[in-house]
């Protein structure tokens, strides 16, 4: 009860009106939703909520088997494989380079940023998630390659971008350090099947860990695809998994599930208004790579058969000086999710000498971050924009595990309501085929 009294005090402090919906966010925070003209879409929201709840109950009867990502929440992946890697020679390297693109790196990047943000720099991890030649040219000039471990992540084992990266680095290592170094310094996560990367692994005796064949890349952060990089940089995979389990335990309360409420509102807005975009804005650098991860999850899963709402990632306060004008005064076709932490810290106290800055006196940068976040929320509400706020206890591993799994459930629920397959990406595969054709001439 005291927790919710404090939540009410926060809204009153910033002069924000009562929301249309408020619920616990899996015990790591609170979810609020504000809607303009709520009464006009109330019936449609109730209808959509019934559809979402019915889907959840149907999935429960099937033990969530169609939603394969739930396996890792209902029965968390055994961590021994990851721990053995940590104890191996691979963990002794000063730096890890992760080769991968899309779902093979976005989730891990979001997780590992937590450690960088917290100052836990036991091991540097560099994400080579594109094929721009410059980073590879710089790597070629380095004289310390023997201190670098290379982690290759590709579900199919044949992703053109990743295979180009691997081809270049194997050639570089063989020329500079010899074939034996590749066996010691390279490792991969890929499906246990014949593929270009598995054949390379056999040729160079590279350790291969199995990628779950039923788990799409954009959902794979819950597996060792996300957990191993996090563990390598000193993060807590047990805390992350605790967040997954916490969401799974909440599934028995389908009517109160935050994901069901969000999907009901989203589906209602999409039906009766001009909803075209879903904005996720994180106030805090610790989660700066979470919106890009969400963008792939939502866009690649739902953008099919003429359906979909455009996901847009944003970072506060940075984007207040670039996108907020459009958000507030542009087309009314957006549904906002603003992510705010209750724990920005009390360090960095401000002591301005200019009297015009007296409003900052004795305040911290965290105070300013919190005030700006809630000011954005209030401005959006007053400009009649539909807004969800995830007011989280903190930006640590458990909260991220909760949030990521919640977004996966929201995505799968919305796909079910629209009658589309959330787990394929036919248009993306078409692009891969054409790329290969062009290169063949």
C-alpha positions in Angstrom: 0.0 0.0 0.0 2.8 2.4 0.9 4.4 1.8 -2.5 1.2 3.0 -4.3 0.8 6.0 -2.0 4.3 7.0 -3.1 3.4 6.5 -6.7 0.4 8.8 -6.3 2.6 11.4 -4.6 5.0 11.3 -7.7 2.1 12.1 -10.0 0.8 14.9 -7.8 4.4 16.3 -7.5 4.6 16.8 -11.2 0.9 17.9 -11.6 -0.1 14.9 -13.7 -3.8 13.8 -13.9 -5.0 10.4 -12.9 -4.3 7.7 -15.6 -6.9 5.6 -17.3 -5.1 2.4 -16.2 -2.6 1.8 -13.5 -1.1 -1.6 -12.4 2.0 -3.1 -10.9 4.6 -3.9 -13.5 5.5 -7.4 -12.3 6.7 -6.0 -9.0 9.6 -4.1 -10.4 7.7 -0.9 -11.0 4.3 0.5 -12.1 2.6 0.8 -15.5 0.4 3.8 -16.2 -1.6 4.5 -19.3 -3.2 7.9 -20.2 -5.7 8.2 -23.1 -7.3 11.2 -24.7 -11.1 10.7 -25.3 -11.0 7.5 -23.2 -14.8 7.1 -23.1 -14.9 6.9 -26.9 -12.8 3.8 -27.2 -13.6 2.2 -23.8 -15.8 -0.5 -25.4 -13.2 -1.3 -28.1 -10.5 -1.6 -25.3 -12.7 -4.1 -23.4 -13.3 -6.1 -26.5 -9.5 -6.2 -27.3 -8.7 -7.1 -23.7 -11.1 -10.0 -23.9 -9.3 -11.2 -27.1 -5.9 -10.8 -25.4 -6.9 -12.7 -22.3 -8.5 -15.5 -24.4 -5.2 -15.8 -26.3 -3.2 -16.0 -23.0 -5.5 -18.7 -21.7 -5.2 -20.7 -24.9 -1.4 -20.4 -24.7 -1.5 -21.6 -21.1 -3.5 -24.7 -22.1 -0.7 -25.4 -24.6 1.9 -24.7 -21.9 3.0 -21.7 -24.2 4.7 -24.1 -26.6 3.8 -21.9 -29.7 5.6 -19.1 -28.0 9.0 -20.8 -27.8 10.7 -17.9 -26.0 8.6 -18.7 -22.9 10.6 -21.9 -22.4 13.4 -19.8 -21.0 11.1 -18.2 -18.4 9.1 -21.2 -17.4 12.2 -23.3 -17.1 15.3 -21.0 -17.2 18.1 -22.3 -19.4 20.8 -24.2 -17.5 23.6 -21.8 -17.0 26.4 -24.4 -16.8 27.3 -24.1 -20.4 27.9 -20.3 -20.0 29.8 -20.8 -16.7 32.1 -23.4 -18.3 33.0 -20.9 -21.0 33.8 -18.3 -18.4 36.2 -20.8 -16.7 37.8 -21.6 -20.0 40.7 -19.9 -21.8 38.2 -17.8 -23.7 37.4 -15.8 -20.6 41.0 -14.8 -20.1 41.0 -12.4 -23.1 41.2 -8.6 -22.3 38.6 -7.9 -25.0 35.8 -9.7 -26.8 34.7 -8.9 -30.3 31.1 -10.0 -31.0 30.3 -10.6 -34.7 26.6 -10.7 -35.4 23.8 -8.5 -36.7 20.2 -7.9 -35.8 18.9 -10.3 -33.2 22.3 -11.9 -32.8 23.7 -8.7 -31.2 21.0 -6.2 -30.3 19.8 -8.0 -27.2 23.3 -8.7 -26.0 24.3 -5.1 -26.6 21.4 -3.9 -24.5 22.4 -6.2 -21.7 26.1 -5.4 -21.8 25.5 -1.7 -21.7 24.2 -2.1 -18.2 27.8 -3.1 -17.1 29.4 -0.3 -19.0 27.0 2.2 -17.5 27.7 0.9 -14.0 31.4 1.3 -14.6 32.0 -2.5 -14.5 34.7 -2.6 -17.2 36.3 -5.9 -16.2 36.3 -6.8 -19.9 35.7 -4.7 -23.0 33.2 -6.0 -25.5 33.0 -4.5 -29.0 30.0 -5.2 -31.2 30.8 -5.5 -34.8 27.2 -5.4 -36.0 27.7 -3.9 -39.4 29.9 -4.4 -42.4 31.4 -0.9 -42.6 35.0 -1.6 -43.6 36.6 1.0 -41.3 36.4 -0.9 -38.0 38.0 -3.9 -39.7 40.8 -1.8 -41.2 41.5 -0.4 -37.7 41.5 -3.9 -36.3 44.0 -5.0 -39.0 46.5 -2.4 -37.7 46.4 -3.6 -34.1 49.4 -5.4 -32.7 47.6 -7.1 -29.7 45.3 -9.5 -31.5 46.5 -12.4 -29.3 44.6 -10.7 -26.4 41.2 -10.6 -28.2 38.5 -13.3 -28.2 36.1 -13.4 -31.1 32.5 -14.6 -30.5 30.5 -15.3 -33.6 26.7 -15.4 -33.3 24.6 -16.4 -36.3 21.5 -18.6 -36.0 21.5 -19.9 -39.6 25.2 -20.0 -39.9 25.0 -18.4 -43.3 24.0 -14.7 -42.7 25.9 -12.8 -45.5 27.0 -9.9 -43.3 28.2 -12.1 -40.5 29.9 -14.6 -42.8 31.8 -11.7 -44.5 33.0 -10.5 -41.1 34.1 -14.0 -40.1 35.8 -14.6 -43.4 37.8 -11.4 -43.0 38.8 -12.0 -39.4 39.8 -15.7 -39.9 42.0 -14.6 -42.7 43.5 -11.8 -40.6 44.2 -14.1 -37.6 45.7 -16.8 -39.8 48.1 -14.4 -41.5 49.2 -12.7 -38.2 49.0 -15.4 -35.6 48.6 -18.7 -37.4 45.8 -21.3 -37.6 46.2 -22.6 -34.0 45.3 -19.1 -32.6 41.9 -19.3 -34.4 41.0 -22.5 -32.5 41.9 -20.8 -29.2 40.5 -17.3 -29.7 37.3 -18.0 -31.7 34.0 -19.4 -30.5 30.5 -19.4 -32.2 26.8 -19.9 -31.3 24.9 -21.3 -34.3 22.3 -23.9 -35.1 23.7 -27.5 -34.9 23.5 -28.2 -38.6 25.6 -28.1 -41.7 26.3 -24.4 -42.6 29.2 -22.2 -43.8 30.0 -21.3 -40.2 29.8 -24.9 -38.9 32.1 -26.0 -41.7 34.6 -23.2 -40.8 34.4 -24.3 -37.1 35.3 -27.8 -38.1 38.1 -26.7 -40.3 39.7 -24.5 -37.6 38.6 -26.5 -34.6 36.4 -23.7 -33.2 34.2 -24.4 -30.2 30.5 -24.2 -31.3 27.6 -23.7 -28.8 24.1 -24.7 -30.1 21.6 -21.9 -31.0 18.1 -23.0 -30.2 16.6 -23.9 -33.7 13.1 -22.8 -32.6 14.1 -19.5 -31.2 14.2 -16.5 -33.6 17.1 -14.1 -33.3 15.0 -11.2 -32.1 13.7 -13.4 -29.2 17.1 -15.0 -28.5 18.3 -12.6 -25.8 16.7 -14.9 -23.2 19.1 -17.7 -24.2 22.8 -18.0 -24.2 22.9 -15.6 -27.2 22.2 -12.8 -24.7 23.4 -14.4 -21.5 26.9 -15.4 -22.5 28.0 -11.9 -23.5 26.4 -10.5 -20.3 28.3 -13.1 -18.2 31.6 -12.4 -20.1 31.4 -8.7 -19.1 30.6 -9.5 -15.4 26.9 -9.1 -15.4 24.3 -11.1 -13.4 22.5 -13.6 -15.6 20.7 -15.0 -12.6 19.2 -11.5 -11.9 18.1 -11.3 -15.5 16.5 -14.7 -15.4 14.8 -13.9 -12.1 13.0 -11.1 -14.1 11.9 -13.7 -16.7 10.6 -16.0 -14.0 8.7 -13.1 -12.3 6.8 -12.4 -15.5 6.1 -16.1 -16.0 4.6 -16.3 -12.5 2.3 -13.4 -13.3 0.7 -15.2 -16.2 -1.8 -16.8 -14.0 -3.4 -13.4 -13.4 -4.2 -12.8 -17.1 -6.8 -10.0 -16.4 -4.2 -8.0 -14.6 -1.3 -8.7 -16.9 0.3 -5.4 -18.0 1.0 -6.8 -21.5 -2.7 -7.6 -22.0 -3.7 -4.1 -21.0 -1.2 -2.5 -23.4 -2.2 -4.7 -26.3 -5.8 -4.0 -25.7 -5.2 -0.3 -25.8 -2.9 -0.5 -28.8 -5.3 -2.6 -30.8 -8.2 -0.3 -29.9 -6.2 2.8 -31.0 -5.2 1.1 -34.2 -8.8 0.3 -35.0 -10.6 3.5 -34.2 -7.9 6.2 -34.5 -5.0 7.0 -36.8 -2.4 5.0 -34.9 0.7 4.4 -37.0 3.7 4.6 -34.7 4.8 3.1 -31.4 7.4 5.2 -29.7 9.6 3.8 -26.9 11.6 6.5 -25.1 14.1 5.6 -22.4 15.2 8.2 -19.8 18.6 6.9 -18.9 21.7 5.8 -20.8 21.8 2.4 -19.0 19.0 1.4 -21.4 20.1 3.4 -24.4 20.2 0.2 -26.6 16.9 -1.2 -25.4 14.7 0.9 -27.8 16.7 -0.4 -30.9 16.2 -4.0 -29.6 12.5 -3.3 -29.3 12.3 -1.8 -32.8 13.5 -5.1 -34.3 11.2 -7.2 -32.1 8.1 -5.2 -32.9 8.8 -4.3 -36.5 10.1 -7.7 -37.8 7.4 -9.6 -36.0 4.3 -7.5 -36.8 5.1 -5.8 -40.1 3.3 -8.3 -42.4 0.4 -8.7 -44.7 -0.2 -4.9 -44.8 -0.4 -4.7 -41.0 1.9 -3.2 -38.4 2.7 0.0 -36.5 6.1 1.6 -37.0 8.4 1.2 -33.9 10.5 4.2 -33.1 13.2 4.2 -30.5 14.2 7.4 -28.6 16.5 8.5 -25.8 15.7 11.1 -23.2 16.8 13.8 -22.6 18.8 13.8 -25.7 15.9 13.5 -28.1 13.9 16.3 -26.5 16.2 18.5 -28.5 15.5 16.7 -31.8 12.3 14.7 -31.9 10.0 16.1 -29.1 8.7 19.0 -31.2 7.4 16.4 -33.7 6.1 14.2 -31.0 4.1 17.0 -29.3 3.0 19.1 -32.3 3.1 16.7 -35.2 0.5 14.1 -36.4 -1.6 12.5 -33.7 -0.7 9.0 -34.9 1.6 7.8 -32.1 1.4 5.7 -28.9 4.2 6.5 -26.5 6.0 4.4 -23.9 8.2 6.5 -21.6 10.6 4.5 -19.4 11.6 6.3 -16.1 13.7 5.0 -13.3 13.1 5.7 -9.6 16.8 5.4 -9.0 18.9 8.0 -10.8 21.3 8.5 -7.8 22.1 11.4 -5.6 25.6 12.2 -6.9 26.6 15.1 -9.1 25.2 17.9 -7.0 24.9 21.2 -8.8 26.3 24.5 -7.4 25.7 27.2 -10.1 27.2 30.6 -9.6 24.9 32.4 -12.1 21.7 33.6 -10.4 19.6 32.7 -13.4 20.4 29.1 -12.6 19.3 29.1 -9.0 16.6 26.6 -9.8 19.5 24.0 -10.1 21.1 24.9 -6.7 21.5 21.9 -4.5 19.8 19.6 -7.1 21.5 16.7 -8.8 21.7 15.6 -12.4 19.3 12.8 -11.4 16.8 15.3 -10.1 17.0 17.0 -13.5 16.6 13.7 -15.4 13.5 12.8 -13.3 11.9 16.3 -13.7 12.5 16.3 -17.5 11.1 12.8 -17.9 7.9 13.6 -16.1 7.7 17.0 -17.8 7.7 15.2 -21.2 4.9 12.8 -19.9 2.8 15.8 -18.8 3.3 17.7 -22.0 2.3 14.6 -24.0 -0.8 14.1 -21.9 -1.8 17.7 -22.2 -1.3 17.6 -26.0 -3.8 14.6 -26.1 -1.3 11.9 -26.9 -1.8 8.3 -25.7 1.0 7.6 -23.2 2.2 4.6 -21.3 4.8 5.1 -18.5 6.9 2.3 -17.1 8.0 3.7 -13.8 10.7 1.2 -12.8 12.5 0.7 -9.5 15.8 0.7 -11.3 17.5 0.0 -14.6 19.3 -3.2 -13.5 19.3 -6.8 -14.9 16.1 -8.0 -13.2 14.0 -5.0 -14.5 15.4 -5.5 -18.0 14.6 -9.2 -17.9 11.0 -8.3 -16.9 10.7 -5.6 -19.5 12.1 -7.6 -22.4 9.9 -10.6 -21.7 6.9 -8.4 -21.3 7.6 -6.8 -24.8 7.9 -10.3 -26.3 4.5 -11.3 -24.8 3.0 -8.0 -26.1 4.4 -8.7 -29.6 3.1 -12.3 -29.7 -0.3 -11.2 -28.3 -0.7 -8.4 -30.9 0.3 -10.9 -33.7 -2.4 -13.3 -32.5 -5.1 -10.7 -32.5 -4.1 -9.6 -36.0 -3.9 -13.2 -37.2 -0.3 -13.1 -38.3 2.8 -15.2 -37.6 5.1 -13.3 -35.2 8.0 -15.6 -35.7 8.9 -15.5 -39.4 10.3 -12.7 -41.6 9.7 -13.5 -45.3 10.5 -10.1 -46.6 13.9 -10.1 -44.9 14.7 -13.5 -46.4 13.9 -12.1 -49.8 16.5 -9.4 -49.3 19.1 -12.0 -48.4 18.5 -13.9 -51.6 18.7 -10.8 -53.8 22.0 -9.8 -52.1 23.6 -13.1 -52.9 22.3 -12.9 -56.5 23.9 -9.4 -57.0 27.2 -10.5 -55.6 27.3 -13.6 -57.9 26.9 -11.2 -60.9 
